[in-house]
Amino acid sequence: MPLATDVVEIEVFDKDTYTRDDRIGTAHVPFHLLERQRGKAITTRLVMAKGVSSERRMASVTVRLISKAPVRAGPTKKTIFLVRHGESLWNKAQERKDLTGMVKQYDHELTTLGIQQAQALNAQWKELSKEAGVDFDVPQSSPALELSSARNTDSHVVPSETTERDGLGSWAPLMHEWDDDGKRLRAFLSAQCIFSSPLTRAVQTTLVGLQDHPALRGATRPLTLLRTLREVKNRGSYDSVGRYSEGDIGPHAKTMLRHSLGTDAAEVLSDVTVNSHDAVGEWWLNLVTQETKAQILDRR
């Protein structure tokens, strides 16, 4: 535990993708001051590193002490569940060898099939929860996320054996074999946070596939975007180049879903708060850049 006589040292860096991170400056805050002002913001002077200047007369940093707890000894075990996004417009064009469809836009949205795949995932974990007797408290007023036939203009249709086998889909037998005692399902439902790539197809998949998940309820449980959660960027990969940043990412993904699902069904998704976190500015690489191994490792 920290002592009242301890001093907290804060180092500020400018993180660079291609070169070494630059140290901006250092600040110091007595711990007793943080403890006395727990929960309140404390602003202190940032002493600039040699050769670094500030446009303002004096640079500063603001910190606050949220809680004080002993540091756990040894490694902490965490369980991570990975979910792949549904079929995107890029995937569809690539399968059809439709070059025009691949390059006519950046950051491709989900196709109708992609949305249906996310819906199937959502239905599967909910049905498995019922079978295992796990109560995840689904709001009864939530309308079903079903594609309106009037809006379903995509030629792809999910075969019945993929969506209607016991209400679980073709993954159901594999899911039962993987989690016959429901232990992993309970771990999945008790996840404390959910992260997503800022790319539209990933955000859409999360909103639909994890609708009603306990970790996405209310403003205090947002969907958090991480700029590093994206696939390796190859030269000319239009689907890996973003179009939206910060507060525009969530609304765009929800708007695209509203076009496919209809207003009533998509209204449920609007309650999910999307925290852009570090998906600010131009968080993606430009079209002609091909990511090197060093750049990929730097994203860890």
C-alpha positions as CSV (number, residue, x, y, z in Angstrom):
1,M,0.0,0.0,0.0
2,P,1.3,3.5,-0.7
3,L,2.5,5.6,2.2
4,A,1.3,9.2,2.9
5,T,4.9,10.3,2.4
6,D,5.1,8.7,-1.1
7,V,5.2,10.8,-4.3
8,V,3.4,9.8,-7.5
9,E,5.6,10.4,-10.6
10,I,3.8,10.9,-13.9
11,E,5.7,10.7,-17.2
12,V,3.9,11.9,-20.3
13,F,5.0,10.5,-23.7
14,D,4.0,11.1,-27.3
15,K,3.3,7.6,-28.7
16,D,4.6,7.2,-32.2
17,T,3.7,4.3,-34.6
18,Y,6.8,4.3,-36.6
19,T,9.5,5.8,-34.4
20,R,10.5,5.8,-30.8
21,D,8.1,7.4,-28.3
22,D,9.1,10.9,-27.3
23,R,9.0,11.9,-23.7
24,I,7.1,15.2,-23.2
25,G,7.6,15.8,-19.6
26,T,7.2,14.8,-15.9
27,A,4.9,15.7,-13.1
28,H,4.9,14.9,-9.4
29,V,2.0,14.7,-6.9
30,P,2.3,13.9,-3.2
31,F,0.2,10.9,-2.5
32,H,-1.3,12.4,0.7
33,L,-2.8,15.1,-1.5
34,L,-4.4,12.6,-3.8
35,E,-5.7,10.7,-0.8
36,R,-7.1,13.8,0.8
37,Q,-8.8,14.8,-2.4
38,R,-9.9,11.3,-3.4
39,G,-12.3,11.4,-6.4
40,K,-11.5,15.0,-7.1
41,A,-9.4,16.2,-10.0
42,I,-5.9,17.6,-9.1
43,T,-4.0,19.7,-11.7
44,T,-0.3,20.0,-11.4
45,R,2.5,21.5,-13.5
46,L,4.1,19.4,-16.2
47,V,7.9,19.9,-16.3
48,M,8.8,19.8,-19.9
49,A,11.6,17.5,-21.0
50,K,14.7,19.0,-22.5
51,G,14.1,20.4,-26.0
52,V,10.3,20.2,-25.7
53,S,8.3,23.4,-25.7
54,S,4.7,24.2,-25.0
55,E,2.4,26.5,-26.9
56,R,0.9,27.5,-23.6
57,R,2.7,29.4,-20.9
58,M,2.6,26.4,-18.6
59,A,1.7,22.8,-19.5
60,S,-0.2,20.8,-16.9
61,V,-1.7,17.3,-16.2
62,T,-4.8,16.5,-14.3
63,V,-5.1,13.3,-12.2
64,R,-7.4,11.9,-9.5
65,L,-7.3,9.0,-7.1
66,I,-10.3,6.6,-7.7
67,S,-9.5,4.0,-5.2
68,K,-6.7,2.5,-3.1
69,A,-6.2,-1.2,-3.0
70,P,-3.2,-3.5,-2.5
71,V,-1.5,-4.7,-5.7
72,R,-2.2,-8.4,-6.3
73,A,0.9,-10.6,-6.1
74,G,1.5,-12.7,-9.2
75,P,-0.3,-12.8,-12.5
76,T,-4.0,-12.3,-12.8
77,K,-6.0,-14.8,-14.8
78,K,-8.4,-13.3,-17.4
79,T,-10.7,-15.1,-19.8
80,I,-11.1,-13.5,-23.2
81,F,-13.9,-14.5,-25.7
82,L,-13.2,-13.6,-29.3
83,V,-16.1,-13.0,-31.8
84,R,-15.5,-12.6,-35.5
85,H,-17.5,-10.1,-37.4
86,G,-20.3,-11.1,-39.8
87,E,-20.0,-11.0,-43.6
88,S,-19.2,-7.5,-44.8
89,L,-19.7,-5.9,-48.2
90,W,-16.0,-6.4,-48.8
91,N,-16.3,-10.2,-48.0
92,K,-19.2,-10.5,-50.4
93,A,-17.5,-8.6,-53.2
94,Q,-14.3,-10.6,-52.7
95,E,-16.2,-13.9,-52.9
96,R,-17.8,-12.8,-56.1
97,K,-14.5,-11.4,-57.5
98,D,-16.3,-8.1,-57.8
99,L,-13.4,-5.6,-57.9
100,T,-15.7,-2.6,-58.1
101,G,-17.6,-3.6,-55.0
102,M,-14.3,-4.0,-53.1
103,V,-12.8,-0.6,-54.0
104,K,-15.8,1.7,-54.2
105,Q,-15.7,2.6,-50.5
106,Y,-13.7,2.3,-47.3
107,D,-14.7,0.6,-44.0
108,H,-17.4,-1.7,-45.4
109,E,-20.6,-2.4,-43.5
110,L,-22.2,-5.8,-42.9
111,T,-24.3,-7.4,-45.6
112,T,-27.8,-8.7,-44.9
113,L,-26.2,-12.1,-44.4
114,G,-23.7,-10.6,-42.0
115,I,-26.4,-9.1,-39.9
116,Q,-28.2,-12.5,-39.9
117,Q,-25.1,-14.2,-38.7
118,A,-24.8,-11.8,-35.8
119,Q,-28.5,-12.4,-35.0
120,A,-27.9,-16.2,-35.0
121,L,-25.1,-15.7,-32.5
122,N,-27.3,-13.6,-30.3
123,A,-30.1,-16.2,-30.5
124,Q,-27.7,-19.0,-29.7
125,W,-26.2,-17.7,-26.5
126,K,-29.6,-16.7,-25.3
127,E,-31.1,-20.1,-26.0
128,L,-28.2,-21.9,-24.4
129,S,-28.6,-19.7,-21.3
130,K,-32.2,-20.8,-21.0
131,E,-31.2,-24.5,-21.4
132,A,-28.6,-24.1,-18.7
133,G,-30.9,-22.2,-16.4
134,V,-28.8,-19.1,-16.5
135,D,-30.8,-15.9,-16.0
136,F,-29.3,-13.0,-18.0
137,D,-32.3,-10.8,-17.4
138,V,-33.4,-10.0,-21.0
139,P,-35.7,-6.9,-21.1
140,Q,-39.1,-8.3,-22.0
141,S,-39.9,-5.1,-23.9
142,S,-37.1,-5.5,-26.4
143,P,-38.5,-6.1,-29.9
144,A,-36.9,-9.0,-31.8
145,L,-34.1,-8.1,-34.1
146,E,-35.6,-9.4,-37.3
147,L,-34.9,-8.3,-40.8
148,S,-37.9,-6.6,-42.5
149,S,-38.7,-8.5,-45.7
150,A,-39.3,-5.1,-47.4
151,R,-35.7,-4.1,-46.6
152,N,-34.1,-7.5,-47.4
153,T,-32.7,-6.6,-50.8
154,D,-29.6,-8.7,-50.5
155,S,-29.6,-11.9,-52.6
156,H,-28.0,-13.9,-49.9
157,V,-30.4,-15.8,-47.6
158,V,-29.2,-17.8,-44.6
159,P,-30.3,-21.5,-45.2
160,S,-32.8,-22.9,-42.8
161,E,-30.4,-25.4,-41.4
162,T,-28.1,-22.6,-40.3
163,T,-30.8,-20.5,-38.5
164,E,-33.6,-22.8,-37.3
165,R,-32.2,-26.0,-36.0
166,D,-33.7,-26.1,-32.5
167,G,-33.4,-22.3,-32.5
168,L,-29.7,-22.5,-32.1
169,G,-28.2,-22.8,-35.6
170,S,-25.6,-25.1,-37.0
171,W,-23.1,-24.2,-34.2
172,A,-25.3,-25.6,-31.5
173,P,-23.9,-29.2,-31.3
174,L,-20.4,-27.7,-31.2
175,M,-21.4,-25.3,-28.5
176,H,-22.8,-28.1,-26.4
177,E,-19.7,-30.2,-26.8
178,W,-17.5,-27.2,-25.9
179,D,-19.5,-26.2,-22.9
180,D,-21.5,-29.2,-21.7
181,D,-21.6,-28.0,-18.1
182,G,-22.4,-24.4,-18.8
183,K,-19.2,-23.1,-17.1
184,R,-18.0,-21.2,-20.1
185,L,-21.4,-19.7,-20.8
186,R,-21.5,-18.3,-17.3
187,A,-18.0,-16.9,-17.8
188,F,-19.2,-15.3,-21.0
189,L,-22.2,-13.7,-19.4
190,S,-20.2,-12.5,-16.4
191,A,-17.7,-10.6,-18.6
192,Q,-17.0,-7.2,-17.1
193,C,-16.3,-5.3,-20.3
194,I,-16.7,-5.7,-24.1
195,F,-14.2,-4.2,-26.6
196,S,-14.5,-3.8,-30.4
197,S,-12.6,-2.7,-33.4
198,P,-13.7,0.8,-34.5
199,L,-14.4,-0.6,-38.0
200,T,-18.1,-0.4,-38.8
201,R,-18.6,-4.2,-39.5
202,A,-17.1,-5.0,-36.0
203,V,-19.2,-2.4,-34.2
204,Q,-22.4,-3.7,-35.9
205,T,-21.6,-7.3,-35.1
206,T,-21.1,-6.4,-31.5
207,L,-24.3,-4.4,-31.2
208,V,-26.5,-7.1,-32.8
209,G,-24.6,-10.3,-31.6
210,L,-24.3,-9.2,-28.0
211,Q,-27.6,-7.3,-27.6
212,D,-28.8,-7.7,-24.0
213,H,-25.4,-8.9,-22.7
214,P,-25.1,-7.7,-19.1
215,A,-21.9,-5.9,-19.9
216,L,-23.6,-3.6,-22.4
217,R,-26.4,-2.2,-20.2
218,G,-26.6,1.4,-19.2
219,A,-24.3,4.3,-19.7
220,T,-21.8,2.9,-17.1
221,R,-21.3,-0.2,-19.2
222,P,-20.4,1.0,-22.7
223,L,-19.0,-0.8,-25.7
224,T,-15.4,0.4,-25.7
225,L,-13.5,0.8,-29.0
226,L,-9.8,0.1,-29.3
227,R,-7.8,1.3,-32.3
228,T,-5.4,-1.6,-32.0
229,L,-8.2,-4.2,-32.6
230,R,-7.9,-4.3,-36.3
231,E,-6.6,-6.8,-38.8
232,V,-3.2,-6.5,-40.4
233,K,-3.2,-3.7,-43.0
234,N,-2.1,-4.8,-46.5
235,R,-1.5,-2.4,-49.3
236,G,-4.8,-1.6,-51.0
237,S,-7.0,-3.0,-48.3
238,Y,-10.0,-0.7,-48.6
239,D,-11.8,-2.6,-45.8
240,S,-9.1,-1.8,-43.3
241,V,-9.2,2.0,-43.8
242,G,-11.6,3.8,-41.5
243,R,-14.0,6.6,-42.4
244,Y,-15.3,7.7,-39.0
245,S,-13.6,8.8,-35.8
246,E,-14.5,9.5,-32.2
247,G,-18.2,10.3,-31.6
248,D,-19.2,9.6,-35.3
249,I,-18.4,5.8,-35.2
250,G,-21.3,4.6,-33.0
251,P,-24.0,6.7,-34.7
252,H,-22.9,5.6,-38.2
253,A,-22.9,1.9,-37.3
254,K,-26.4,2.3,-35.7
255,T,-27.7,4.2,-38.8
256,M,-26.6,1.5,-41.1
257,L,-28.3,-1.1,-38.9
258,R,-31.5,1.0,-38.9
259,H,-31.5,0.8,-42.7
260,S,-31.5,-3.0,-42.6
261,L,-33.5,-3.8,-39.4
262,G,-36.1,-1.0,-39.4
263,T,-36.5,1.8,-36.9
264,D,-38.3,-0.2,-34.1
265,A,-35.8,-3.1,-33.9
266,A,-32.8,-0.8,-34.2
267,E,-34.1,1.5,-31.5
268,V,-33.1,-1.1,-28.9
269,L,-29.5,-0.8,-30.1
270,S,-29.5,2.9,-29.7
271,D,-29.5,2.4,-25.9
272,V,-26.0,1.0,-26.0
273,T,-23.3,3.6,-25.2
274,V,-20.3,3.5,-27.6
275,N,-17.1,4.8,-26.0
276,S,-14.7,5.8,-28.7
277,H,-11.8,5.6,-26.2
278,D,-8.6,5.9,-28.3
279,A,-10.3,5.7,-31.7
280,V,-9.6,9.4,-32.2
281,G,-8.2,11.3,-35.2
282,E,-7.0,9.2,-38.1
283,W,-6.6,6.0,-36.1
284,W,-6.3,3.9,-39.3
285,L,-3.4,3.6,-41.8
286,N,-3.7,5.1,-45.2
287,L,-4.6,3.0,-48.3
288,V,-1.1,2.6,-49.7
289,T,0.5,1.6,-46.4
290,Q,1.4,-2.1,-45.8
291,E,1.9,-2.8,-42.1
292,T,5.3,-4.2,-41.2
293,K,5.9,-6.9,-38.5
294,A,7.4,-4.2,-36.2
295,Q,4.3,-2.0,-36.6
296,I,2.0,-5.0,-35.8
297,L,4.0,-5.8,-32.6
298,D,3.9,-2.1,-31.6
299,R,0.1,-2.4,-31.5
300,R,0.2,-5.0,-28.7
